Amino acid sequence: MHRQAKHAFRKTAGIPSLGAKSLPQKYFVSPDIFANEQSEIFSKEWLLVGHQSQLKKPGDFFLATIAGESLIVARDRKSEVRSFYNVCRHRGTRLKEDACGHTMTIQCPYHAWTYGLDGRLVGAPHMDDVPGFEKADYPLRSVNLGIWEGFIFVNLRDVSTERAGYNSEKNASTEPRGYSLEEWFAPLAGKFSHWNMSILRPAKRIEYDVRANWKLMFENYSECYHCPGVHPQLQKVSPSDSAENDLRDGPFLGGFMKINPGKSLTMSGNACAAFVGKIENLQQVFYYSIFPNMLLSLHPEYVMVHQLWPKSPERTLIVCDWLFHPDAFNRSDFKPDDAIEFWDMTNKQDWHVCELSQQGIASRAYEPGPYSSRESIPAAWDRYYLSVMR
């Protein structure tokens, strides 16, 4: 279990980066390293795939693609959220093609094998005369799933297979560290309760296809050294030198920046919705990265979440959701586009410089450069990433 992260906030410039430098070129361009990331990180870590508000009622489902695997995430008849490989147990046919929808059964389009939303095989035409065939032997392959603060996470790690290769009895009876979602998020227990994230509702989703390595987006998100030049609109409302961090080591990193009095991070500079909860300080916005694919931005009146999905060493799909309190949708002063347009603009500014970074890093002239005193969090992210890759 990771250590409890209860550090006091400290000014970003006051956190030493210990002479750290950016990662070597190979980590951004090598197909071999990309493949290793898929097997060692994205096939073994807890990954954000969505929010429970996407599955409002039993029968609602959506698909997720992880490390080349298609998954079905659905709410079953008992309202439990489950996940399965999108693979028929008959001859391996892909079961669902639509990205999302509603269904009370999952039927294979090839030979009509039919499964319940709990994964049980409930119908298999012409299989009754096959000696020894039992429907109970052929449920959908389930995927480990957990919910944290309303967000849905899945984990492809197959502990039983890993244990089979262990030699010692001690290891054979012990789950890998962080395998339990509750254990994984234990250091953050109660930290974000003020934002009521489990009950928030989505107002907008935007997907970005970014021509840059996924790690560059994490590094970019983790510092505002670049903000004066790249984000002039953001800089006017939230000064880049106001950053303070409390999570400074490990898989969870970040802290807050100040918002100018009476202002909000919107195009108009005004609050765009009812507050999401009992926020202690309305002049702060919190930014946290959660390894390996979640960026969490906590505002007084909305929460913004990014999912990062690496597609190649030089390409990343980013899925961005804006979530608001349910009460906000019934108010006359609800103007979600004010926040969405602000961050769509800011996101595109970030993605552009990340693409420029990717282009430069691919050059034979590139060599790792030193992190500044305002880049201690990117340096910490790199350290954790390397520890996982080793």
C-alpha positions in Angstrom: 0.0 0.0 0.0 1.2 3.5 -0.8 2.0 5.8 2.1 -0.7 8.1 3.2 -0.3 11.4 1.4 -1.0 14.0 4.1 1.8 16.5 3.4 1.2 20.2 3.8 0.9 22.4 0.7 4.2 23.9 -0.3 5.1 26.4 -3.0 6.1 24.7 -6.2 9.3 26.7 -6.5 10.2 25.5 -3.0 10.2 21.8 -3.8 13.6 20.6 -5.0 13.9 18.8 -8.3 17.3 17.5 -7.3 19.0 18.3 -10.6 16.5 16.1 -12.5 16.5 16.2 -16.3 13.8 15.3 -18.8 13.6 11.7 -20.0 15.9 10.4 -22.8 14.6 10.4 -26.3 13.8 6.7 -26.5 11.0 7.0 -24.0 9.0 9.1 -26.5 9.8 7.5 -29.8 10.7 3.8 -29.3 8.1 1.2 -30.4 9.7 -1.3 -28.0 9.2 1.0 -25.0 5.7 1.8 -26.1 4.9 -2.0 -26.3 6.5 -2.4 -22.8 4.3 0.4 -21.4 1.2 -1.4 -22.8 2.2 -4.7 -21.1 3.7 -3.3 -17.8 1.5 -0.3 -17.2 -1.7 -0.4 -19.2 -2.3 -4.1 -18.8 -1.6 -4.1 -15.0 -2.6 -0.8 -13.5 -6.0 0.6 -12.6 -7.3 2.7 -15.5 -10.0 5.2 -15.6 -12.7 4.3 -18.3 -15.6 6.6 -17.3 -18.1 7.9 -14.7 -21.0 6.0 -13.3 -23.3 8.8 -14.6 -22.7 7.3 -18.1 -24.7 4.2 -16.9 -27.9 5.8 -15.6 -30.1 2.6 -15.6 -29.8 -1.2 -15.9 -28.9 -2.1 -19.5 -26.8 0.9 -20.2 -23.4 0.1 -21.5 -20.3 1.6 -23.2 -17.1 0.1 -24.7 -13.6 0.8 -23.7 -10.4 -0.2 -25.5 -7.3 -0.9 -23.3 -4.0 -2.3 -24.6 -5.7 -3.5 -27.7 -8.6 -5.2 -25.8 -12.2 -4.2 -26.3 -14.2 -4.2 -23.1 -17.9 -4.0 -22.4 -18.8 -1.9 -19.3 -22.5 -2.2 -18.3 -24.9 -1.8 -15.5 -26.7 -5.1 -14.8 -30.3 -5.8 -13.8 -29.3 -5.4 -10.1 -27.7 -2.0 -10.9 -24.2 -3.4 -10.4 -21.6 -2.1 -12.8 -19.6 -4.9 -14.5 -17.0 -5.3 -17.2 -16.3 -8.1 -19.6 -14.1 -8.8 -22.6 -16.0 -8.1 -25.8 -15.4 -11.6 -26.9 -17.9 -14.4 -27.5 -17.1 -17.7 -25.8 -18.1 -19.7 -28.8 -15.7 -18.7 -31.6 -14.4 -15.4 -30.3 -16.6 -13.0 -32.3 -16.7 -9.4 -31.2 -20.1 -9.0 -29.4 -20.8 -5.3 -29.4 -19.8 -2.7 -32.1 -21.7 0.4 -30.9 -19.6 2.7 -28.6 -22.5 2.9 -26.2 -26.2 2.0 -25.9 -28.8 0.1 -24.0 -29.5 -3.6 -24.0 -30.8 -6.2 -21.5 -28.8 -9.1 -23.0 -25.6 -9.4 -25.0 -26.0 -11.5 -28.1 -23.3 -12.6 -30.5 -24.1 -11.4 -34.0 -22.6 -14.6 -35.5 -24.3 -17.6 -33.9 -26.6 -15.9 -31.5 -25.1 -17.1 -28.2 -26.7 -14.8 -25.7 -25.4 -13.6 -22.3 -27.0 -11.8 -19.4 -25.6 -8.5 -18.1 -24.1 -10.5 -15.3 -22.0 -12.4 -17.9 -23.9 -15.7 -17.7 -24.5 -17.6 -20.9 -28.3 -17.9 -21.1 -28.8 -19.0 -24.7 -26.7 -21.2 -27.0 -28.7 -22.5 -30.0 -28.2 -26.2 -31.0 -25.7 -26.8 -28.2 -28.0 -29.0 -26.1 -27.0 -32.1 -28.2 -23.2 -31.5 -27.6 -22.0 -34.1 -25.1 -20.9 -32.5 -21.8 -21.8 -29.0 -22.8 -23.0 -26.8 -19.9 -23.8 -23.2 -20.3 -22.4 -22.5 -16.9 -19.0 -23.4 -18.2 -19.0 -20.5 -20.7 -19.7 -17.1 -19.1 -18.2 -14.0 -20.5 -14.6 -13.4 -19.3 -14.9 -10.7 -16.6 -12.6 -7.8 -16.0 -11.7 -6.5 -12.6 -13.7 -3.3 -12.0 -14.0 -0.8 -9.2 -15.6 2.6 -8.5 -13.8 5.4 -6.8 -15.6 8.7 -6.1 -18.1 7.8 -8.9 -15.3 7.1 -11.5 -15.2 3.6 -13.0 -11.8 1.9 -13.1 -10.8 -1.4 -14.7 -7.7 -3.6 -14.3 -6.7 -6.2 -16.9 -4.3 -7.9 -14.5 -5.0 -11.6 -14.1 -3.7 -12.5 -10.7 -4.4 -16.2 -11.0 -2.2 -16.4 -14.0 0.6 -14.4 -12.4 0.4 -16.6 -9.3 0.8 -19.7 -11.3 4.3 -18.6 -12.2 5.3 -17.8 -8.6 7.7 -20.2 -6.8 7.2 -19.3 -3.2 4.2 -20.1 -1.1 4.3 -16.6 0.3 4.0 -14.9 -3.0 1.4 -17.3 -4.2 -1.0 -16.2 -1.5 -0.4 -12.5 -1.9 -2.1 -10.2 -4.3 0.2 -7.7 -6.2 0.5 -4.3 -4.5 -2.3 -2.0 -5.5 -4.4 -4.8 -7.1 -7.4 -3.8 -4.9 -8.9 -0.5 -6.0 -9.6 0.4 -2.4 -6.0 -0.2 -1.5 -4.8 1.7 -4.5 -6.8 4.8 -3.6 -6.3 4.5 0.2 -3.9 7.5 0.3 -6.6 9.7 -1.1 -9.4 8.5 1.2 -11.8 11.4 1.8 -9.5 14.0 0.2 -12.0 15.0 -2.5 -15.3 14.5 -0.7 -16.1 18.2 -0.8 -16.6 18.0 -4.6 -19.4 15.3 -4.5 -17.9 13.7 -7.5 -20.0 10.5 -7.3 -23.2 12.4 -8.0 -22.0 14.8 -10.7 -23.5 14.7 -14.1 -21.7 15.3 -17.5 -22.4 18.3 -19.6 -19.9 17.8 -22.4 -17.3 15.4 -23.8 -14.6 16.4 -26.2 -12.0 13.9 -27.7 -8.6 15.2 -28.9 -6.3 13.2 -31.2 -2.9 14.6 -30.2 0.3 13.8 -32.2 2.5 13.5 -29.1 3.6 10.9 -26.6 1.2 10.4 -23.7 3.9 11.2 -21.1 4.3 14.7 -22.5 0.7 15.5 -21.6 1.3 14.4 -18.0 4.4 16.4 -17.7 2.7 19.5 -19.3 -0.3 19.2 -16.9 2.0 19.0 -13.9 3.6 22.5 -14.2 2.6 26.0 -15.0 6.1 27.2 -15.9 4.7 27.4 -19.4 1.5 29.2 -18.6 2.6 32.9 -19.1 3.6 32.3 -22.7 1.2 29.5 -23.7 -2.0 30.4 -21.7 -2.3 34.2 -21.6 -6.1 33.9 -20.8 -5.5 31.5 -18.0 -2.6 33.5 -16.6 -4.9 36.6 -16.3 -7.3 34.7 -14.0 -5.0 32.3 -12.2 -1.3 33.5 -11.7 1.3 30.8 -12.6 3.4 31.7 -9.6 0.6 30.8 -7.2 1.0 27.0 -7.4 1.3 24.9 -4.3 1.5 21.1 -4.1 0.7 18.6 -1.4 1.1 15.3 -3.3 4.7 15.3 -4.4 5.8 11.7 -4.7 4.3 8.5 -6.0 1.3 7.8 -8.4 -0.7 10.8 -7.2 0.7 14.2 -7.8 -0.5 17.8 -7.7 -2.0 20.6 -5.7 -3.7 23.9 -6.2 -3.4 27.3 -7.9 -5.1 30.5 -6.9 -8.0 32.1 -8.7 -8.2 35.9 -8.6 -10.9 37.2 -6.2 -14.4 37.1 -7.7 -13.3 35.3 -10.8 -13.7 31.8 -12.3 -12.0 29.8 -15.0 -14.5 30.6 -17.8 -14.5 32.7 -20.9 -16.4 35.5 -19.1 -14.5 35.2 -15.9 -17.7 34.6 -14.0 -19.0 31.5 -12.2 -21.0 29.4 -14.7 -22.9 27.0 -12.4 -24.0 26.1 -8.8 -21.1 25.0 -6.7 -20.4 21.3 -6.8 -20.2 21.0 -3.0 -19.1 22.6 0.2 -15.9 24.1 -1.1 -13.7 25.6 1.6 -12.0 28.2 -0.6 -13.7 29.5 -3.8 -10.5 31.1 -5.0 -8.6 27.9 -5.6 -8.5 25.3 -8.4 -6.9 21.9 -7.8 -5.0 19.9 -10.3 -4.0 16.2 -9.7 -2.6 13.5 -11.9 -3.5 9.9 -11.1 -1.1 7.4 -12.7 -1.3 6.2 -15.4 -4.2 7.8 -17.3 -6.2 10.3 -15.3 -6.0 14.1 -15.0 -8.4 15.5 -12.4 -9.2 19.3 -12.3 -11.4 20.4 -9.4 -13.1 23.8 -9.7 -15.6 25.4 -7.3 -18.5 24.9 -9.8 -17.3 22.0 -12.0 -14.9 19.1 -12.3 -13.0 18.4 -15.5 -11.5 15.0 -16.1 -9.1 13.8 -18.8 -8.5 10.2 -19.8 -5.3 9.5 -21.7 -5.1 6.6 -24.1 -1.7 6.0 -25.9 -2.2 4.9 -29.5 1.5 4.9 -30.6 4.7 6.4 -29.4 3.7 9.6 -31.2 -0.1 9.7 -30.8 -2.5 9.9 -27.8 -6.3 10.0 -27.6 -7.4 12.3 -24.9 -11.1 12.2 -23.7 -12.2 15.2 -21.7 -15.4 15.4 -19.6 -17.0 18.4 -17.8 -19.1 17.4 -14.8 -21.5 19.6 -12.9 -23.7 19.2 -9.8 -27.2 17.9 -10.8 -28.9 21.0 -9.3 -27.0 23.2 -11.7 -28.9 21.8 -14.7 -32.1 23.3 -13.3 -30.9 26.8 -12.7 -31.3 29.8 -15.0 -27.7 30.9 -14.5 -26.3 27.6 -15.7 -23.8 28.3 -18.5 -21.6 25.3 -18.9 -20.3 26.4 -22.3 -18.6 29.3 -20.5 -16.2 26.8 -18.8 -16.1 24.3 -21.7 -15.0 26.9 -24.3 -12.4 28.2 -21.9 -10.8 24.8 -21.3 -11.2 23.7 -24.9 -9.1 26.7 -25.9 -6.6 26.0 -23.1 -6.5 22.3 -23.9 -5.7 23.0 -27.6 -2.9 25.4 -26.5 -1.4 22.6 -24.4 -1.8 19.9 -27.1 -0.1 22.2 -29.6 3.0 22.7 -27.5 3.1 19.0 -26.7 3.1 18.3 -30.4 6.0 20.7 -30.8 7.8 19.0 -28.0 7.3 15.6 -29.7 8.7 17.0 -33.0 11.8 18.4 -31.2 12.4 15.3 -29.1 12.4 13.2 -32.2 15.4 15.2 -33.6 19.0 13.9 -33.4 19.8 17.2 -31.7 17.7 16.4 -28.6 19.2 15.5 -25.3 17.6 15.6 -21.9 17.4 19.1 -20.4 17.3 20.3 -16.8 14.0 20.8 -15.0 13.5 24.2 -13.4 12.5 24.9 -9.8 8.9 25.1 -11.1 9.0 21.6 -12.6 9.4 19.4 -9.5 6.1 17.6 -10.1 7.0 16.6 -13.7 10.3 15.3 -12.3 8.4 13.4 -9.6 6.1 11.9 -12.3 9.1 10.8 -14.3 10.6 9.1 -11.2 7.5 7.1 -10.6 7.1 6.1 -14.2 10.6 4.8 -14.3 10.1 2.9 -11.1 7.1 1.1 -12.7 8.9 0.4 -15.9 11.8 -1.2 -14.1 
